[in-house]
Amino acid sequence: MFSEKDIFFMKQALREAEKAFEKNEVPVGAVVVLDDKIIGRGHNQTISLKDPTAHAEMIAITSAANYLQDFRLERCKIYVTLEPCPMCAGALVNARIEELYFSAFDPKSGACGTILNITENRNLNHRIKTFNGLLEKESKSLLQIFFNGLRNSN
């Protein structure tokens, strides 16, 4: 179902998630791709930046918009290791991302099919083709190691 390119780009998102893990941030990573080139990268930095909006997707979107010098990311794809939350899903819609690939569902705040489905909501002005399950095992494993470590440290 997923191409070798899709797998490659999700592995790049996983590398970003590992950067977050190393900083004791929730290990989520994202990359924005245009014409098979990564134009934006991000990983969670809410704690280190003391910014509740510093999610991987938001940082990757900002990076890609700066690269393109445009607030519209039409024709772009984003690869994210965890299903985006409502804030990030809304930002993806506003940025006009064409396709979203995410690894693992987020049962607590997922807004791309789990709790809400913002990215494919017909009431909004833009919809995103959304695909899930790409390298799900790897993403879930990283998240489980992180949260087990938090529980064991308390």
Steps between C-alpha positions, in 0.01 A plus 500: 500500500782745586780576257871480577505882494222512760698265723816709454324823596332344803840375613617861481204599719600226744849650516338827599298317767825355636635856535197586713556183707860604567372834634243329727220627279212278385664324204308626199665603176385640167635581155338700220577381148460671163602329176679223693711752695477572871431873539405505868587301812379511855483314827313572820657783699218616727704455818833635379341803330235542772247526219179295488489543121850360437375167367698317233245579230487871582877533487520302173222714344676822600829369363340402168314833470827685560671286236227570242445859615128423489237419761337252266659156482301375204638183337685420823481181703568469869624189679433490876576226750177555697150599394477880516303671778220752425740797495741333257225353281347846471836649406546230232162589351580874509836434334322304222718190545403251230577170676556391859672176599512409866629197686300441816150601604472724806209373710506805729518793260512373142318730261548311173254218555518396866314761707438754223566501129604854419714413198212344308215714634271599213390816684847649472639675192775242440535127551819298528546150367589314817687169534592323822697204630829575323776366731244487780694239699817712510314813605297323769814337638677835540194650670462200734868513603466872570182475708621189687811696592288787631285266709805323643670828594204618712 
